[in-house]
Each structure stands twice: as structure tokens, then as C-alpha cells.
Amino acid sequence: MKTTVYFLVIIIMPALAQADMYKFVDKNGTVHFTHKKPEGKKGKKWK
């Protein structure tokens, strides 16, 4: 029984951890990745 529960937790957890990621380049040319859409910047949704 415990093995089944552990297996289900391992299978389900990655699906719950998905989030939107954004990529943007600042004025100095540094690439940034964030989970929040950048305010005032053109952030591109990343995979």
C-alpha cells in the first residue's frame, strides 16, 4: 500500500509544479528568467 502511495505522489507532483516562465533582456543585455510577467518590459513566454 505504501509503495502505491509513493508511486502516485512521484507521478502527480511534477504535474502540480508547472508554472509559466517568462524570458526578457534588460537594457544591459542580460537575459532574465522569471515566473511573473515583467511589468513595462516585453517578456516572452518561455516554454
C-alpha positions in Angstrom: 0.0 0.0 0.0 2.8 2.5 0.9 4.5 1.7 -2.4 1.4 2.6 -4.3 1.0 5.9 -2.5 4.7 6.8 -3.0 4.4 6.0 -6.7 1.3 8.2 -7.1 2.9 11.1 -5.3 6.0 10.8 -7.6 3.8 10.8 -10.7 1.5 13.6 -9.6 4.0 16.1 -8.1 5.6 17.2 -11.4 2.2 18.0 -12.9 1.4 20.3 -10.0 4.7 22.1 -10.1 4.2 23.5 -13.6 4.3 27.3 -13.9 4.5 29.9 -16.7 8.0 31.2 -17.3 9.0 34.4 -19.0 12.3 35.5 -20.5 13.4 39.1 -21.1 16.6 41.0 -21.8 17.3 44.1 -19.8 18.9 47.3 -21.1 22.4 45.9 -20.4 21.8 42.8 -22.5 21.4 40.5 -19.5 18.9 37.7 -20.0 16.5 37.1 -17.1 14.0 34.3 -16.5 11.1 34.8 -14.1 7.7 33.2 -13.2 6.0 36.6 -13.2 5.3 38.6 -16.4 7.7 41.5 -16.4 6.0 44.9 -15.9 6.9 47.5 -18.5 9.1 45.1 -20.4 8.4 42.9 -23.4 8.6 39.5 -21.8 8.3 36.5 -24.0 6.6 33.4 -22.6 9.2 30.7 -22.4 8.0 27.0 -22.9 
